């Protein structure tokens, strides 16, 4: 009851904040990403703010109070789809080499450069419009911080990737220790990084980040800024000019790690209460006597692109099950499917997962999908494919609410897939753990979207909230880790050792001379 009252008071305070002008810069055209961007910006508009969004899609949903103005990045959605079609994500290895980040830099750099030069963006910049705050997602896109510099306003960084990632934390001075915080791109192989080899490998990822940032990111970002603006600031000077970080994660779904005072978790903010299902889906769900398995690889990965071998494995396994299977499949037909399998080009995940007949979610392991399933306490089987999905899948296993079988696992077979599904369906511990994790996920003083709105308004009210920033952002690495003190200490010990040696040599040398004199 007290939590409900506190939540009401905080939400009331949020709604009473004056209307602000907020700019969102979200050039990536991924459909699942834009669901998050749109929900966040609509939440701010619903709180009464005037929101402008630079993105590849326009907002098509109603706004309750404020307003949303779209600055459409025409052509970006088509270019993004073309880029993905040229990438063989289904061929990605489970364990990435430490230099993978450089590949993603080259892959995404044209998107940031095109954003700066896009005519609709240039039109916005040449107008007399002013903004009180800028929000952008961080995907090695530091050149986009120029917008906060141009409008001389606070900058909020949002990250949709799960867990704690070093690319965001170092911008607010929250430097994580590689001895126990696994790098986002490194495959986690155990619950604790105690092995010397594993810690050394993890450290290599962090060192690569540092080298990449200073010798690739900064020069490339500066080149893009100089190509788009006259006399732009050096990216190193605005790199840590971040007032707030919004993490699209939650502590219920990640290993514990320290957060800076200006870092706030809002994982699950995009999840709305379930709506009524379409009539055909409602009938399927209600009539499934043995329950339903929901199978979806998200909005970017497509089941229709599976190899024929993998498709056959799934079809053969599903045919052996008593459960009804709802499969998000992007073609009109799927030859060889059994009568218990229903395919649809699109399925509403949150609404399906809320149904009491839902028994299992087979997913690609995207962080948003894991949050949706934990929101409703449903076990998962993660068929991870690329990027952070492998570690998200590992986390589901560690927390006991799922199993994993990566798409390119050498042990991917009909027998292995069937056994994992049966284990998840028959062993009650997975559902119990999912529901226990769900209780933690929901146990918050206020809703995650309200939390995001509150802290964004807090930053605006407090002119960037400078008092929340760690001083570590201003220290070079050798001072931050006291390396200069350690060096001075060891030099002092070495000098003391040398002086002691000289002193002892003189003392013993004189004694030896005296002995020689006496002997003579």
Secondary structure, DSSP 8 states (H G I E B T S, - for coil): -HHHHHHHHHHHHHHTS---EEEEEE----HHHHHHHHHHHHHHHHTT-EEEEEESS---S--SSSEEEEEE-TTHHHHHHHHHHTS-GGG--SS--TTHHHHHHHHHHHHHHHHHH-HHHHHHHHS----SEEEEE-SS-GGGGHHHHHTT-EEEEEE-SSS--HHHHGGGT----TTTS--TTS---SSS--SHHHHHHHHHHHHHHHHHIIIIIHHHHHHHHHHHSSS---HHHHTT--SEEEES--GGGS------TTEEE-TTTT--------HHHHHHHHH-TT-EEEEE-TTTS-GGGS-HHHHHHHHHHHHT-SSEEEEE-SSS--TT--TTEEEES---HHHHHTSTTEEEEEE---HHHHHHHHHHT--EEE---STTHHHHHHHHHHTTSEEE--TT-TT--HHHHHHHHHHHHH-HHHHHHHHHHHHHHH--SS-HHHHHHHHHHHHHHTTTTGGGS-GGGGS-HHHHTTHHHHHHHHHHHHHHHHHHHHHHHHHHHHHHHHHHHHH-
